[in-house]
Amino acid sequence: MSSPALSLPDLIAATTATLEKIAADYTPAVFASSLAAEDMVLTDLILRNQLQDRIDIFTLETGRLHAETLGMLDRIRQTYDYDVTAYRPQPEAVAAYVEQNGLNAFYDSIEMRKECCRIRKIEPLNRALTGNRAWITGQRRAQSQTRAELHVQERDAAHEMEKFNPLADWSEENVWQYIRSNNVPYNPLHDKGYPSIGCEPCTRAIEPGEDVRAGRWWWENPESKECGLHVVDGKLIRIKSVTQSNA
């Protein structure tokens, strides 16, 4: 039997408490932002509560992002007077992949797509996480079947650090209620049918009623739709959850 949904004020309070706990007990910490709606909620909460000195915000600038996504870096700077750190792939690795396989080889197989994600996202992520005690994501349980068992706090054994998903309990409606009530800037692609936004060639708008992540790697089966940021040896990193009561 599922627990009753929390109200938005309760969700905000719980998420703020999680962020403050991270800032107090797990620094240095970093927040990995995709610059999409969920991550703008967390960006607003981190900066609104002046936690940026203990929680650094970064994004993975893969070289294949939409112009609208890249434009969010300027909007964050203008709104919050904060510069998000951009981590980029190693140029030689990108060049080798393109030379050997072609620019868009990720359409050919899951293996080719995952290798592209490894070069453009996973390797830069590993650099971004180095030297930190915890990382934060904007993942939510309701986003897809691959995230249905998401916990607010987990032990990421692969990176030997704590991993937090402060919005795990939030619904899509909660996210947009927060954005609209607090005038949070958001990616204009969301208004064009893109609830989940990744690299431009791997993301499409969805049709009404489709799963929110249906536009990500739309040519693949739903169970394979993870880039590898949250996967080790083919399995989602859900190695050890930590409940709020014993954290």
N, C-alpha and C positions, 0 to 999 in steps of 0.2 A: 504494500500500500504506500503510495507516494505521499510525501509530506506536503502540506498546504503551501501554495506559492506565497512568498513574502511580498509585502508592499514595496513600492519603489523607495520610499524613505528608509525602510528597513534594509533594503539591499544596498543603498548608498552608505548607510551607517556601517554595515558589515564589511563592505568593500573598503571603505576608508580605514576601518580598524585593521584590516589585513595589510593594507599598504603601510600604515603606521607601524605595525608589528615588524614588517620587513625592514623598514627604515631604522627601527630601534635595534633589532636583533640579528639581521642578516646582511649588513653592509660589509663590503661594497656590493650593491645589487644593480641589476640592469633590467630595463623593460624593453622587450623586443616588439616594436610596433610595425604593423603592416600599413599603417596610416589609414586603415578602414574604420568603419563606424565604432566597433567595439573598442578599438585601440585609441580612438579619439576620446571616448569616455574616460579611459584610464589616464590618458595624457592630461585631460582636464582635472581629474581628481589629484593626480600627482602634483601638478603645478599650482592648482588652487590651494592645496594644503602645504605648499612650499617644501616638498620632499625631494626636489630635484638635486639637492646637494648630496643626498644619500642614495637616490635612485636615478641613475642615468638613463636617458631614453635614446635608443638607437633604432635604425631601420636598415634593412638589407636592400641596397640599391643594386638590383640584379643586372641592370643594363637593358632590361626588356620591359620596364614598367610603363604604364600609360602616362601620358603627359599630365593628366588630371591628378594622378597619384603623386608624381613628382612635385606638382604645384602645391600639394599639401605642406611641403617643407617650408615654403614661403608663407603660407597662411598661418602656420604655427608660429613662425618667427614674428609675424605682424601682430598676431593676437596675444601671444604670451611673452614675447621678447625672449624666446628660447630657441636655441639651435639644436635640432635633432642630429645626432651623430650618424653619418652614413657609412656603412661598411660595403665595400664593393668586391666582386670576385677578382681573382688573380688574372691579369690580362693574358698571360701566356697559357693558362689552362683553358680559358675561353677560346683563344685562337686555335689551340690544338684540337679542341672538340669540333669546332666549326670546320677546320681543314680536313679532319678525318671523316666526319660524319655529315656535314652540311649544317647550315644555319638552323633549320627547323627539324632536325632529326628526331626530336622528342615526340613527333607525331607517329614515328615508325614503330615504336614498341615501348612498353612500360620501362624496360631496362634503359633505353636511350633517354626517356623522359627523366627517370630518376638520376641518371648520370648528369644531365643538364642541371637538375635541382641541386645535386651534390656540389657541382662547381660554382653555381651562381648563388646558392643559399646556404648550404650546410657548412662548407668550408669557411665562408665569411662569418657565419654564426659562431663557429668554434672559436674564431679569433675574438669576436665580440664578448664571448663568455669568459675567456681566459682571465684569471685573476679575480673573479667575482665569486661570492658565496651563494648567490641566488639569482634566478632570472624569472621574469614575470611575462605572462602571455595574456592575450585577450580572448583565449578560447572559451567557448560556452558549450554546455552539453547539448543544447538544442540545435547546434549548427549542423550536425551530421551523425550518421550511425557510427562512424569511427570515433566519435567523441562522447558517446552516450554514458560512459562510466568515468567521466572526468571528475577529479577532485580539486578542491580549492588549493590544497597543499600536497605535494608529492615529493618523493626523493628521486631525483634524476641520477641514477647510478652511473649512467654513461658519461655524464659530465662531472660527477662527484660533487653535486651541489643540490640545494633545494630549488624546487620549481613551484611557482604559484600561478594559479588561474583564478584571479579574484572575481571574475565575472561568470564563473561556472554556473551559478544559479540564475543568471539573468536570462530573460526571454528577449526575443527580437523587439517586442513592444516596449519592454523596459529600456532597452538601449535607445530607442528613438524618442521615448518620453524624456529621458535625461538630456539628450542632445537638443531637443526643441525647447525644453524649459530652461536650459542654461545657455542657449545661444552658442553651442559648441560648433566650430567649423567642421565640415565633413566633406568627404570626397564627392564631387558632383556626379560621378558615375553611379552612385547609389540612386539618384533620381532617374537614371536611364535603364533601370532593370538589372543592376549589378549588386546584389546583396553581399556577395563575397568576391573580393578583388585580389588577383594575383598578377602575374606577368601578363602583358597584353596578348601575346599569341596563345596563351593557355587559359584565357578567361572569356566567357561570353555572357551576354544578358540572358536571363531566364524567363520562362513563360509563367503566367499566373498559376499557382498551385504546385510548381516544381519545388523540390528541396532547395534550401537556401544555398547549398554548395553545388547544385547541379551544373552551374556554369563553369566550375573549375575542372580542368582536364575532362571536358564533357565527353570525350571519345573513350573514356575508360569506365570500368565497372565501379559502382559506388564504394565498394570495400577497399579499393586500391587508391582512393583519392586522398593521399597524404604525400607531401613533398619529401618527407624524411626528416624534417626538423624535429618531429616528435616521435621518431621511429628508430629502433635499434634492432638489427638482424631481422627485419621484416615485421617486427611487432611494435605496436604503439608503446611509448614509454609510459607505462602505468605500473612501474615496478613496485612501488610501495607508497600507499596513500597515507597521509597524516591528517587525522581529524582535528578540528579546532579544539576539541576537548583535551587532547594529549600533546598538542603542538607546543 
